[in-house]
């Protein structure tokens, strides 16, 4: 998984912080972002797992529940759109 590079976008203030960190750590911006993201995810792993499990609990194998999970739309909002049959 680590072989493929994918661009990310950050605001200019964050880019400046990354650039300064990379310079003073004598590292690349890519390496600074890689370490920062890995540390952030490790620090928030329990919160991420809890949210993922809660999202999975809301799925009942219907298209409607998948759409609700992805969009945050309520039953009433989906009913208004008339996109799903019972």
N, C-alpha and C positions, 0 to 999 in steps of 0.2 A: 504494500500500500504506500510506502514511503517514496517510491520511485517517481511518481507522477507529480508535476508541479501544477498548481492551480492558482491563478491570481486572486488576491483579495483586495478590497477597497477599504481604506480608512480615511478619516478626515485629516486635514493638513496638520492639525495640532498633534494628533496621535502619530502621524508619520514623522513629525519632528522629534517626538519623544523616542520613537524607535531608532531613528537615525543617531540621536545623541547617545543612546544606550549602546548601540552597535559600535560607535566610534570609541567610546571610553572602555568598552569591554573587549575591544579589538576583535570584533566578531562581525558577521554579516547581519544585515537586517532580517534576512530569512531565518537565521539561527535564533535571533532574539525573539521573533514572533513565534517560532516553533516551541521554544522553551516556555515562553509566557503562556501560550495556549495550553500546553500540556500541564503546566503547574495549575492554571486556573481550573481546568477540568478535573484534575486530581483533587483540588481543594473543594470543588462543588459536586463531586461524584455522587454522594448520597442524595443530594437535592435533584440531580439529573435523573438518577435511577427512580426516585419516588415519582417524579413527574412523568417519566416514560411509562411506568407501571400503571399510574392513574389513567393515562391516555389509553393504554391498552384495555383497561377495564371498561371504558366507555364504548368500545367497539362490540357490536353484536352481529357481525358479519353482513350487515346491510350497507348499501351504498349511502343511505341517509346518515348513518352514524359516522361513516368515514368522512363525508362532506362536513358534518358538524365538527369533527375533530380537527380537520384541516382549516376550516373557516371561522369556527367559533359561533356559527349561526345557531339561533335557537329553533326549537320546533315550530314556533309561530312564524319565524322568518322564512323557514323552508316551506311551510304550508302556504304562505303568501305567494311564493314563487311557483307553487304547484308543480314541483319537479319530481315528486316521489309518490308512487302508489303504495297503498298499504299492503 
